[in-house]
Amino acid sequence: MWLQYFKYSLEHYSESLFHEHFSISPLLSNENKKLSDEALSPIFNLIERAKKEKLIKPLDTMLLFFQIKGSMQAFTAAVKSGYVKPTKNNIEQAMAMCWDSLKQ
């Protein structure tokens, strides 16, 4: 999930930045928040399944989601700004650090 999210964000960086800021805006209506949650429901379901299978920590699903999302967004920003090269090793290490923060 992290890798696919990263690849998409890297290829569609402007759109990803827009969504990142839009999705947490206090101006976002409840209707739009509901639509956003519905679009993300497959990810939330995957997180819930991983919790039930005791693969990840039994924390609030939104906290776990934002840990994944935040890790990936920070790495993408570092790559786009030139601070980090998107080598296979760097990508694997970033994913591993995220996984280490989630796993049971």
The first five atom37 places (N, CA, C, CB, O) and aatype in JSON, in Angstrom:
{
  "aatype": [12, 17, 10, 5, 18, 13, 11, 18, 15, 10, 6, 8, 18, 15, 6, 15, 10, 13, 8, 6, 8, 13, 15, 9, 15, 14, 10, 10, 15, 2, 6, 2, 11, 11, 10, 15, 3, 6, 0, 10, 15, 14, 9, 13, 2, 10, 9, 6, 1, 0, 11, 11, 6, 11, 10, 9, 11, 14, 10, 3, 16, 12, 10, 10, 13, 13, 5, 9, 11, 7, 15, 12, 5, 0, 13, 16, 0, 0, 19, 11, 15, 7, 18, 19, 11, 14, 16, 11, 2, 2, 9, 6, 5, 0, 12, 0, 12, 4, 17, 3, 15, 10, 11, 5],
  "atom_mask": [
    [1, 1, 1, 1, 1],
    [1, 1, 1, 1, 1],
    [1, 1, 1, 1, 1],
    [1, 1, 1, 1, 1],
    [1, 1, 1, 1, 1],
    [1, 1, 1, 1, 1],
    [1, 1, 1, 1, 1],
    [1, 1, 1, 1, 1],
    [1, 1, 1, 1, 1],
    [1, 1, 1, 1, 1],
    [1, 1, 1, 1, 1],
    [1, 1, 1, 1, 1],
    [1, 1, 1, 1, 1],
    [1, 1, 1, 1, 1],
    [1, 1, 1, 1, 1],
    [1, 1, 1, 1, 1],
    [1, 1, 1, 1, 1],
    [1, 1, 1, 1, 1],
    [1, 1, 1, 1, 1],
    [1, 1, 1, 1, 1],
    [1, 1, 1, 1, 1],
    [1, 1, 1, 1, 1],
    [1, 1, 1, 1, 1],
    [1, 1, 1, 1, 1],
    [1, 1, 1, 1, 1],
    [1, 1, 1, 1, 1],
    [1, 1, 1, 1, 1],
    [1, 1, 1, 1, 1],
    [1, 1, 1, 1, 1],
    [1, 1, 1, 1, 1],
    [1, 1, 1, 1, 1],
    [1, 1, 1, 1, 1],
    [1, 1, 1, 1, 1],
    [1, 1, 1, 1, 1],
    [1, 1, 1, 1, 1],
    [1, 1, 1, 1, 1],
    [1, 1, 1, 1, 1],
    [1, 1, 1, 1, 1],
    [1, 1, 1, 1, 1],
    [1, 1, 1, 1, 1],
    [1, 1, 1, 1, 1],
    [1, 1, 1, 1, 1],
    [1, 1, 1, 1, 1],
    [1, 1, 1, 1, 1],
    [1, 1, 1, 1, 1],
    [1, 1, 1, 1, 1],
    [1, 1, 1, 1, 1],
    [1, 1, 1, 1, 1],
    [1, 1, 1, 1, 1],
    [1, 1, 1, 1, 1],
    [1, 1, 1, 1, 1],
    [1, 1, 1, 1, 1],
    [1, 1, 1, 1, 1],
    [1, 1, 1, 1, 1],
    [1, 1, 1, 1, 1],
    [1, 1, 1, 1, 1],
    [1, 1, 1, 1, 1],
    [1, 1, 1, 1, 1],
    [1, 1, 1, 1, 1],
    [1, 1, 1, 1, 1],
    [1, 1, 1, 1, 1],
    [1, 1, 1, 1, 1],
    [1, 1, 1, 1, 1],
    [1, 1, 1, 1, 1],
    [1, 1, 1, 1, 1],
    [1, 1, 1, 1, 1],
    [1, 1, 1, 1, 1],
    [1, 1, 1, 1, 1],
    [1, 1, 1, 1, 1],
    [1, 1, 1, 0, 1],
    [1, 1, 1, 1, 1],
    [1, 1, 1, 1, 1],
    [1, 1, 1, 1, 1],
    [1, 1, 1, 1, 1],
    [1, 1, 1, 1, 1],
    [1, 1, 1, 1, 1],
    [1, 1, 1, 1, 1],
    [1, 1, 1, 1, 1],
    [1, 1, 1, 1, 1],
    [1, 1, 1, 1, 1],
    [1, 1, 1, 1, 1],
    [1, 1, 1, 0, 1],
    [1, 1, 1, 1, 1],
    [1, 1, 1, 1, 1],
    [1, 1, 1, 1, 1],
    [1, 1, 1, 1, 1],
    [1, 1, 1, 1, 1],
    [1, 1, 1, 1, 1],
    [1, 1, 1, 1, 1],
    [1, 1, 1, 1, 1],
    [1, 1, 1, 1, 1],
    [1, 1, 1, 1, 1],
    [1, 1, 1, 1, 1],
    [1, 1, 1, 1, 1],
    [1, 1, 1, 1, 1],
    [1, 1, 1, 1, 1],
    [1, 1, 1, 1, 1],
    [1, 1, 1, 1, 1],
    [1, 1, 1, 1, 1],
    [1, 1, 1, 1, 1],
    [1, 1, 1, 1, 1],
    [1, 1, 1, 1, 1],
    [1, 1, 1, 1, 1],
    [1, 1, 1, 1, 1]
  ],
  "atom_positions": [
    [[0.83, -1.19, 0.0], [0.0, 0.0, 0.0], [0.88, 1.26, 0.0], [-0.95, 0.0, 1.22], [0.64, 2.19, -0.77]],
    [[1.89, 1.27, 0.86], [2.76, 2.44, 0.96], [3.44, 2.71, -0.38], [3.82, 2.23, 2.06], [3.49, 3.85, -0.84]],
    [[3.95, 1.66, -0.99], [4.69, 1.81, -2.25], [3.78, 2.34, -3.36], [5.31, 0.48, -2.66], [4.19, 3.22, -4.11]],
    [[2.58, 1.82, -3.47], [1.67, 2.28, -4.51], [1.26, 3.73, -4.27], [0.42, 1.37, -4.56], [1.15, 4.52, -5.21]],
    [[1.04, 4.07, -3.02], [0.69, 5.44, -2.65], [1.84, 6.39, -3.01], [0.35, 5.54, -1.12], [1.63, 7.48, -3.53]],
    [[3.07, 5.95, -2.71], [4.25, 6.75, -3.03], [4.38, 6.96, -4.54], [5.52, 6.07, -2.48], [4.56, 8.09, -5.0]],
    [[4.27, 5.87, -5.31], [4.4, 5.97, -6.76], [3.35, 6.93, -7.34], [4.25, 4.59, -7.41], [3.67, 7.76, -8.19]],
    [[2.12, 6.8, -6.88], [1.07, 7.68, -7.38], [1.38, 9.13, -7.02], [-0.31, 7.25, -6.81], [1.26, 10.02, -7.86]],
    [[1.76, 9.36, -5.77], [2.03, 10.73, -5.31], [3.21, 11.35, -6.05], [2.31, 10.73, -3.81], [3.21, 12.55, -6.33]],
    [[4.2, 10.55, -6.36], [5.36, 11.04, -7.09], [4.97, 11.44, -8.51], [6.48, 9.98, -7.11], [5.39, 12.47, -9.02]],
    [[4.16, 10.61, -9.16], [3.73, 10.87, -10.54], [2.69, 11.99, -10.64], [3.16, 9.59, -11.14], [2.6, 12.66, -11.66]],
    [[1.93, 12.18, -9.59], [0.86, 13.19, -9.57], [1.06, 14.12, -8.37], [-0.55, 12.5, -9.52], [0.16, 14.3, -7.55]],
    [[2.23, 14.69, -8.3], [2.62, 15.43, -7.1], [1.72, 16.64, -6.83], [4.05, 15.89, -7.23], [1.3, 16.84, -5.69]],
    [[1.43, 17.43, -7.84], [0.57, 18.61, -7.63], [-0.8, 18.22, -7.11], [0.43, 19.42, -8.93], [-1.33, 18.83, -6.18]],
    [[-1.38, 17.2, -7.72], [-2.7, 16.74, -7.3], [-2.65, 16.19, -5.88], [-3.24, 15.67, -8.26], [-3.57, 16.4, -5.08]],
    [[-1.57, 15.47, -5.57], [-1.43, 14.91, -4.22], [-1.3, 16.0, -3.17], [-0.2, 13.99, -4.17], [-1.89, 15.9, -2.09]],
    [[-0.54, 17.05, -3.49], [-0.42, 18.17, -2.55], [-1.76, 18.86, -2.35], [0.62, 19.18, -3.05], [-2.12, 19.22, -1.23]],
    [[-2.48, 19.04, -3.44], [-3.8, 19.65, -3.34], [-4.69, 18.81, -2.44], [-4.45, 19.82, -4.72], [-5.35, 19.35, -1.54]],
    [[-4.72, 17.5, -2.67], [-5.58, 16.62, -1.87], [-5.15, 16.62, -0.41], [-5.55, 15.2, -2.42], [-5.99, 16.61, 0.49]],
    [[-3.85, 16.63, -0.17], [-3.32, 16.64, 1.2], [-3.86, 17.86, 1.96], [-1.78, 16.66, 1.18], [-4.31, 17.73, 3.1]],
    [[-3.81, 19.03, 1.34], [-4.27, 20.25, 2.0], [-5.8, 20.34, 2.04], [-3.68, 21.47, 1.3], [-6.38, 20.78, 3.03]],
    [[-6.43, 19.95, 0.97], [-7.88, 20.02, 0.88], [-8.54, 19.08, 1.9], [-8.34, 19.67, -0.53], [-9.53, 19.44, 2.53]],
    [[-7.98, 17.87, 2.05], [-8.62, 16.87, 2.89], [-8.62, 17.22, 4.37], [-7.94, 15.54, 2.7], [-9.41, 16.68, 5.14]],
    [[-7.74, 18.12, 4.8], [-7.7, 18.52, 6.21], [-8.17, 19.95, 6.44], [-6.29, 18.35, 6.75], [-8.05, 20.48, 7.54]],
    [[-8.7, 20.56, 5.41], [-9.14, 21.95, 5.52], [-10.36, 22.06, 6.43], [-9.47, 22.51, 4.13], [-11.28, 21.24, 6.35]],
    [[-10.36, 23.06, 7.3], [-11.55, 23.28, 8.14], [-12.75, 23.76, 7.3], [-11.24, 24.31, 9.24], [-13.88, 23.78, 7.79]],
    [[-12.51, 24.14, 6.07], [-13.58, 24.59, 5.19], [-14.28, 23.43, 4.48], [-13.03, 25.56, 4.16], [-15.3, 23.64, 3.81]],
    [[-13.75, 22.23, 4.62], [-14.33, 21.05, 3.98], [-15.68, 20.72, 4.63], [-13.36, 19.84, 4.07], [-15.77, 20.59, 5.85]],
    [[-16.69, 20.58, 3.81], [-18.03, 20.28, 4.35], [-18.09, 18.84, 4.86], [-19.11, 20.51, 3.27], [-17.28, 18.0, 4.47]],
    [[-19.05, 18.58, 5.72], [-19.25, 17.23, 6.22], [-19.56, 16.26, 5.08], [-20.37, 17.2, 7.26], [-19.14, 15.1, 5.11]],
    [[-20.29, 16.73, 4.09], [-20.61, 15.9, 2.94], [-19.34, 15.49, 2.19], [-21.57, 16.64, 1.99], [-19.19, 14.33, 1.8]],
    [[-18.43, 16.45, 1.99], [-17.18, 16.14, 1.31], [-16.27, 15.24, 2.16], [-16.44, 17.43, 0.96], [-15.56, 14.4, 1.61]],
    [[-16.29, 15.42, 3.48], [-15.52, 14.54, 4.36], [-16.03, 13.11, 4.23], [-15.6, 15.02, 5.84], [-15.26, 12.16, 4.19]],
    [[-17.34, 12.99, 4.17], [-17.95, 11.66, 4.04], [-17.54, 11.02, 2.7], [-19.5, 11.76, 4.14], [-17.22, 9.83, 2.66]],
    [[-17.55, 11.81, 1.63], [-17.14, 11.29, 0.32], [-15.68, 10.86, 0.33], [-17.37, 12.34, -0.77], [-15.32, 9.83, -0.24]],
    [[-14.84, 11.64, 0.99], [-13.42, 11.31, 1.09], [-13.23, 10.01, 1.87], [-12.64, 12.46, 1.77], [-12.45, 9.14, 1.47]],
    [[-13.95, 9.87, 2.98], [-13.86, 8.65, 3.77], [-14.34, 7.44, 2.97], [-14.69, 8.78, 5.04], [-13.77, 6.36, 3.08]],
    [[-15.37, 7.63, 2.18], [-15.88, 6.53, 1.35], [-14.83, 6.11, 0.31], [-17.19, 6.94, 0.64], [-14.64, 4.93, 0.05]],
    [[-14.16, 7.09, -0.27], [-13.12, 6.78, -1.26], [-11.95, 6.04, -0.62], [-12.62, 8.08, -1.93], [-11.3, 5.22, -1.26]],
    [[-11.69, 6.34, 0.64], [-10.57, 5.71, 1.35], [-10.97, 4.43, 2.07], [-9.99, 6.68, 2.34], [-10.13, 3.79, 2.7]],
    [[-12.24, 4.04, 1.99], [-12.71, 2.89, 2.75], [-11.93, 1.6, 2.45], [-14.17, 2.67, 2.46], [-11.74, 0.81, 3.37]],
    [[-11.48, 1.33, 1.21], [-10.68, 0.12, 1.02], [-9.39, 0.12, 1.85], [-10.32, -0.04, -0.46], [-8.96, -0.93, 2.34]],
    [[-8.78, 1.29, 2.01], [-7.57, 1.39, 2.84], [-7.93, 1.18, 4.3], [-6.88, 2.76, 2.64], [-7.23, 0.47, 5.02]],
    [[-9.02, 1.81, 4.75], [-9.45, 1.64, 6.15], [-9.79, 0.17, 6.42], [-10.66, 2.54, 6.46], [-9.48, -0.35, 7.49]],
    [[-10.43, -0.48, 5.45], [-10.77, -1.9, 5.61], [-9.52, -2.76, 5.72], [-11.63, -2.38, 4.44], [-9.47, -3.7, 6.51]],
    [[-8.51, -2.44, 4.92], [-7.25, -3.18, 4.99], [-6.58, -3.0, 6.35], [-6.3, -2.71, 3.87], [-6.06, -3.95, 6.93]],
    [[-6.6, -1.79, 6.86], [-6.03, -1.52, 8.18], [-6.79, -2.3, 9.25], [-6.07, 0.01, 8.5], [-6.19, -2.91, 10.13]],
    [[-8.12, -2.29, 9.17], [-8.94, -3.02, 10.13], [-8.63, -4.52, 10.08], [-10.44, -2.79, 9.85], [-8.51, -5.17, 11.12]],
    [[-8.5, -5.06, 8.88], [-8.18, -6.48, 8.72], [-6.82, -6.8, 9.33], [-8.2, -6.88, 7.23], [-6.66, -7.81, 10.0]],
    [[-5.83, -5.93, 9.09], [-4.49, -6.14, 9.65], [-4.52, -6.09, 11.18], [-3.51, -5.09, 9.11], [-3.79, -6.83, 11.84]],
    [[-5.37, -5.23, 11.74], [-5.51, -5.18, 13.21], [-6.12, -6.48, 13.72], [-6.37, -3.97, 13.64], [-5.63, -7.04, 14.7]],
    [[-7.17, -6.98, 13.07], [-7.83, -8.22, 13.49], [-6.89, -9.41, 13.4], [-9.07, -8.48, 12.63], [-6.95, -10.33, 14.22]],
    [[-6.02, -9.4, 12.41], [-5.05, -10.48, 12.23], [-3.8, -10.27, 13.09], [-4.65, -10.6, 10.76], [-2.84, -11.04, 13.0]],
    [[-3.82, -9.21, 13.91], [-2.73, -8.88, 14.83], [-1.39, -8.68, 14.12], [-2.59, -9.96, 15.87], [-0.33, -9.03, 14.63]],
    [[-1.48, -8.11, 12.91], [-0.28, -7.78, 12.15], [0.23, -6.39, 12.5], [-0.56, -7.88, 10.64], [1.43, -6.11, 12.43]],
    [[-0.7, -5.52, 12.88], [-0.33, -4.14, 13.24], [-0.92, -3.81, 14.61], [-0.84, -3.13, 12.17], [-1.76, -4.54, 15.14]],
    [[-0.46, -2.74, 15.16], [-0.87, -2.31, 16.5], [-2.37, -2.06, 16.56], [-0.1, -1.06, 16.92], [-2.96, -1.58, 15.59]],
    [[-2.99, -2.37, 17.68], [-4.44, -2.17, 17.83], [-4.78, -0.72, 18.2], [-5.0, -3.13, 18.9], [-5.34, -0.44, 19.26]],
    [[-4.43, 0.18, 17.32], [-4.67, 1.6, 17.54], [-5.83, 2.07, 16.67], [-3.39, 2.43, 17.24], [-6.31, 1.33, 15.81]],
    [[-6.25, 3.28, 16.89], [-7.3, 3.87, 16.09], [-6.93, 3.83, 14.6], [-7.57, 5.32, 16.53], [-5.81, 4.16, 14.22]],
    [[-7.87, 3.42, 13.79], [-7.63, 3.27, 12.35], [-7.16, 4.57, 11.71], [-8.89, 2.79, 11.66], [-6.26, 4.54, 10.86]],
    [[-7.73, 5.69, 12.1], [-7.31, 6.97, 11.52], [-5.88, 7.3, 11.92], [-8.26, 8.1, 11.96], [-5.13, 7.84, 11.1]],
    [[-5.49, 7.0, 13.14], [-4.1, 7.24, 13.56], [-3.14, 6.4, 12.72], [-3.92, 6.92, 15.06], [-2.09, 6.88, 12.28]],
    [[-3.5, 5.15, 12.52], [-2.65, 4.28, 11.7], [-2.59, 4.77, 10.26], [-3.18, 2.83, 11.74], [-1.52, 4.78, 9.65]],
    [[-3.73, 5.18, 9.72], [-3.77, 5.7, 8.35], [-2.88, 6.93, 8.21], [-5.22, 6.04, 7.95], [-2.11, 7.03, 7.25]],
    [[-2.98, 7.85, 9.15], [-2.18, 9.07, 9.05], [-0.69, 8.8, 9.29], [-2.68, 10.1, 10.04], [0.15, 9.56, 8.8]],
    [[-0.36, 7.76, 10.02], [1.05, 7.37, 10.16], [1.59, 6.91, 8.8], [1.2, 6.24, 11.22], [2.69, 7.3, 8.41]],
    [[0.82, 6.09, 8.1], [1.22, 5.62, 6.76], [1.29, 6.79, 5.79], [0.23, 4.55, 6.24], [2.28, 6.97, 5.09]],
    [[0.22, 7.57, 5.77], [0.13, 8.69, 4.83], [1.23, 9.73, 5.1], [-1.27, 9.36, 4.94], [1.87, 10.21, 4.17]],
    [[1.44, 10.06, 6.36], [2.45, 11.05, 6.71], [3.85, 10.6, 6.34], [0.0, 0.0, 0.0], [4.65, 11.39, 5.84]],
    [[4.14, 9.34, 6.59], [5.45, 8.79, 6.23], [5.68, 8.89, 4.73], [5.56, 7.33, 6.69], [6.74, 9.33, 4.28]],
    [[4.68, 8.48, 3.97], [4.81, 8.49, 2.52], [4.88, 9.91, 1.98], [3.64, 7.74, 1.89], [5.67, 10.19, 1.09]],
    [[4.06, 10.81, 2.51], [4.07, 12.19, 2.02], [5.39, 12.88, 2.32], [2.92, 12.98, 2.65], [5.9, 13.63, 1.48]],
    [[5.95, 12.64, 3.49], [7.23, 13.26, 3.83], [8.34, 12.73, 2.93], [7.57, 13.01, 5.32], [9.2, 13.48, 2.49]],
    [[8.32, 11.44, 2.67], [9.33, 10.85, 1.79], [9.18, 11.39, 0.37], [9.22, 9.32, 1.8], [10.17, 11.72, -0.28]],
    [[7.95, 11.48, -0.11], [7.7, 12.01, -1.45], [8.2, 13.45, -1.55], [6.19, 11.95, -1.8], [8.84, 13.82, -2.54]],
    [[7.91, 14.27, -0.55], [8.36, 15.66, -0.56], [9.89, 15.74, -0.55], [7.79, 16.41, 0.66], [10.47, 16.58, -1.23]],
    [[10.53, 14.85, 0.2], [12.0, 14.84, 0.24], [12.57, 14.46, -1.12], [12.49, 13.86, 1.31], [13.59, 15.0, -1.54]],
    [[11.92, 13.52, -1.8], [12.37, 13.13, -3.14], [12.15, 14.27, -4.12], [11.62, 11.86, -3.61], [13.06, 14.61, -4.87]],
    [[10.96, 14.86, -4.12], [10.63, 15.92, -5.06], [11.52, 17.15, -4.87], [9.17, 16.32, -4.92], [11.84, 17.84, -5.84]],
    [[11.92, 17.42, -3.64], [12.75, 18.59, -3.37], [14.24, 18.31, -3.57], [12.52, 19.08, -1.96], [15.06, 19.23, -3.49]],
    [[14.58, 17.06, -3.84], [15.97, 16.7, -4.09], [16.79, 16.35, -2.86], [0.0, 0.0, 0.0], [18.0, 16.13, -2.98]],
    [[16.17, 16.3, -1.7], [16.9, 15.96, -0.48], [17.24, 14.47, -0.4], [16.1, 16.36, 0.74], [18.23, 14.08, 0.21]],
    [[16.4, 13.65, -1.04], [16.59, 12.2, -1.02], [16.43, 11.68, -2.44], [15.57, 11.5, -0.05], [15.54, 12.11, -3.18]],
    [[17.29, 10.76, -2.83], [17.17, 10.12, -4.14], [16.25, 8.9, -3.99], [18.58, 9.71, -4.71], [16.36, 8.16, -3.02]],
    [[15.36, 8.7, -4.96], [14.43, 7.57, -4.86], [15.06, 6.24, -5.31], [13.18, 7.86, -5.68], [14.55, 5.58, -6.22]],
    [[16.15, 5.88, -4.68], [16.8, 4.61, -5.01], [15.99, 3.46, -4.42], [18.27, 4.58, -4.49], [15.19, 3.66, -3.51]],
    [[16.2, 2.29, -4.94], [15.51, 1.11, -4.42], [15.77, 0.96, -2.92], [15.96, -0.17, -5.17], [14.85, 0.68, -2.14]],
    [[17.0, 1.16, -2.51], [17.38, 1.03, -1.11], [16.67, 2.08, -0.24], [18.9, 1.16, -0.96], [16.15, 1.75, 0.83]],
    [[16.66, 3.34, -0.68], [16.0, 4.39, 0.1], [14.49, 4.14, 0.21], [16.26, 5.76, -0.55], [13.91, 4.33, 1.28]],
    [[13.88, 3.71, -0.88], [12.45, 3.42, -0.85], [12.17, 2.26, 0.12], [11.93, 3.07, -2.26], [11.23, 2.34, 0.92]],
    [[12.96, 1.22, 0.04], [12.76, 0.07, 0.94], [12.97, 0.46, 2.4], [13.72, -1.06, 0.57], [12.24, 0.0, 3.27]],
    [[13.96, 1.32, 2.66], [14.21, 1.75, 4.04], [13.06, 2.62, 4.55], [15.53, 2.52, 4.12], [12.67, 2.5, 5.71]],
    [[12.53, 3.49, 3.7], [11.41, 4.34, 4.11], [10.19, 3.48, 4.41], [11.07, 5.38, 3.02], [9.5, 3.7, 5.4]],
    [[9.93, 2.5, 3.56], [8.8, 1.59, 3.81], [9.02, 0.8, 5.1], [8.6, 0.62, 2.62], [8.09, 0.62, 5.88]],
    [[10.24, 0.34, 5.32], [10.55, -0.43, 6.52], [10.36, 0.4, 7.78], [11.98, -0.96, 6.46], [9.85, -0.1, 8.79]],
    [[10.76, 1.66, 7.73], [10.57, 2.53, 8.91], [9.09, 2.72, 9.2], [11.25, 3.91, 8.69], [8.67, 2.71, 10.36]],
    [[8.31, 2.88, 8.15], [6.86, 3.02, 8.34], [6.29, 1.72, 8.93], [6.15, 3.36, 6.99], [5.53, 1.76, 9.9]],
    [[6.68, 0.59, 8.35], [6.18, -0.69, 8.83], [6.57, -0.92, 10.3], [6.72, -1.83, 7.95], [5.77, -1.4, 11.09]],
    [[7.81, -0.57, 10.65], [8.27, -0.73, 12.03], [7.41, 0.07, 13.01], [9.73, -0.3, 12.16], [7.23, -0.34, 14.15]],
    [[6.88, 1.18, 12.56], [6.05, 2.0, 13.45], [4.64, 1.42, 13.6], [5.96, 3.43, 12.92], [3.91, 1.8, 14.52]],
    [[4.25, 0.52, 12.71], [2.9, -0.04, 12.71], [2.81, -1.45, 13.24], [2.34, -0.01, 11.34], [1.82, -1.82, 13.88]],
    [[3.83, -2.26, 12.98], [3.71, -3.7, 13.24], [3.56, -4.02, 14.72], [4.92, -4.42, 12.68], [4.05, -3.31, 15.6]],
    [[2.88, -5.09, 14.95], [2.58, -5.57, 16.29], [3.82, -6.14, 16.95], [1.48, -6.63, 16.25], [3.75, -6.6, 18.09]]
  ]
}
